[in-house]
Amino acid sequence: MNLIETEFPGLMVIEPKVFRDDRGFFLESFNKEVFAENGLPTDFVQDNHAYSSGIGVIRGLHLQMPPHAQAKLVWVTRGAVNDVVVDLRKGSPTYLRLFKIELSAENFRRLFIPKGFAHGYETLTEECEFMYKVDSGYAPGSEDGVRWDDPDLAIDWNTSNPVLSDKDRVLPSLAQFESPFDF
């Protein structure tokens, strides 16, 4: 497993070792010991699986507020997405900056997202399956987020006509969001 540091403190791109043969492939999705050796959370409490149909589905930008904030390990098992995170940790050298990466079933990359980031993705293929581990369970009263089309973020999505949930249409702007996260 290759852990690649980004310029965003704590945000890691993970490239698992993929063993292929004529039957298919094998890889380790998560290794508690490797995570612990690199100072990453190892106590994931919930696995989530999302399916999206159609190109241009945008989910996010989501987060949970303290005390139910979540660190996430995310990856794609079918299709491809543009994965986007925004650092909302006041005092971070990358505060209010975004990081974007393509995650796909083809490239096997994973992204470890620390607490204090808003997260979202856009589907690039007709069918996408998105997996993630979280270190705090779902807490409906702690849900929050930032608008996918916030002008201050100016995220370069690949679609001009996204498919969105009603919830994502009414998320606050970055200017309206009061971050409780400190670096």
Residue pairs with C-beta under 8 A, 6 or more apart in sequence:
1 14
1 15
1 16
1 17
1 28
1 31
1 34
2 14
2 15
2 16
2 17
3 12
3 13
3 14
3 34
3 38
3 112
4 12
4 13
4 14
4 15
5 12
6 12
6 13
6 99
7 93
7 94
8 85
8 87
8 92
8 94
8 97
8 99
9 92
9 93
9 94
9 114
9 183
10 112
10 114
11 85
11 87
11 99
11 111
11 112
11 113
11 114
11 117
12 38
12 40
12 111
12 112
13 101
13 109
13 110
13 111
13 112
14 73
14 109
14 110
14 111
14 112
15 108
15 109
15 110
16 27
16 28
16 29
16 108
16 110
17 27
17 28
18 25
18 26
18 27
18 108
19 25
19 26
19 27
27 108
29 75
29 110
30 44
30 73
30 133
32 42
35 41
35 42
36 42
40 71
40 112
41 71
41 135
43 135
44 73
44 133
44 134
44 135
45 134
45 135
45 136
45 137
46 133
46 134
46 136
46 137
46 138
47 131
47 132
47 133
48 131
48 132
48 133
48 134
49 129
49 130
49 131
50 59
50 129
50 130
50 131
51 127
51 128
51 129
51 130
52 59
52 79
52 123
52 127
52 128
52 130
53 126
53 127
54 123
54 126
54 163
55 123
55 124
55 125
55 126
55 159
56 122
56 123
56 158
56 159
56 161
56 162
56 163
57 122
57 123
57 128
57 162
57 163
58 120
58 121
58 122
58 123
58 148
58 157
58 159
58 162
58 163
58 164
58 168
59 120
59 121
59 130
59 165
59 168
60 84
60 118
60 119
60 120
60 121
60 145
60 148
60 168
61 84
61 86
61 118
61 119
61 120
61 145
61 146
61 147
61 148
61 171
62 118
62 119
62 120
62 143
62 144
62 145
63 69
63 70
63 88
63 116
63 117
63 118
63 119
63 143
63 144
63 145
64 70
64 136
64 138
64 139
64 142
64 143
64 144
65 142
65 143
65 144
65 180
66 142
66 180
66 181
67 142
68 136
68 137
68 139
68 142
69 115
69 116
69 136
69 142
69 181
70 115
70 134
70 135
70 136
71 112
71 113
71 114
71 115
71 134
71 135
71 136
72 111
72 112
72 113
72 119
72 132
72 133
72 134
72 135
73 110
73 111
73 112
73 113
73 132
73 133
74 83
74 103
74 110
74 111
74 113
74 119
74 121
74 130
74 131
74 132
75 103
75 108
75 109
75 110
75 111
75 130
75 131
75 132
76 103
76 104
76 105
76 128
76 129
76 130
76 131
77 105
77 129
77 130
77 131
78 105
78 125
78 127
78 128
78 129
79 104
79 105
79 123
79 124
79 125
79 126
79 127
79 128
79 129
80 102
80 103
80 104
80 105
80 106
80 123
80 124
80 125
80 128
81 102
81 103
81 104
81 121
81 122
81 123
81 124
81 128
81 130
82 100
82 101
82 102
82 121
82 122
82 124
82 157
82 158
83 100
83 101
83 102
83 103
83 111
83 119
83 120
83 121
84 98
84 99
84 100
84 119
84 120
84 121
84 122
84 155
85 98
85 99
85 111
85 113
85 117
85 118
85 119
85 120
86 96
86 97
86 98
86 99
86 117
86 118
86 146
86 153
86 174
87 94
87 95
87 96
87 97
87 98
87 99
87 116
87 117
88 95
88 96
88 116
88 117
88 118
88 146
88 177
88 179
88 181
89 95
89 114
89 116
89 117
89 179
89 181
89 182
89 183
90 179
90 181
90 182
90 183
91 182
91 183
92 116
92 183
95 183
96 152
96 174
98 153
98 155
100 155
100 156
101 109
101 111
102 109
102 124
103 109
103 110
103 111
103 121
104 124
105 129
113 119
115 181
116 179
116 181
116 182
116 183
118 145
118 146
120 145
120 148
121 130
122 157
122 158
122 159
122 162
124 158
144 171
144 172
144 177
145 168
145 171
145 172
146 153
146 171
146 172
146 173
146 174
146 177
147 168
147 171
147 172
147 173
147 174
148 155
148 157
148 162
148 164
148 168
148 171
149 155
149 157
150 173
150 174
151 173
152 173
152 174
152 175
153 174
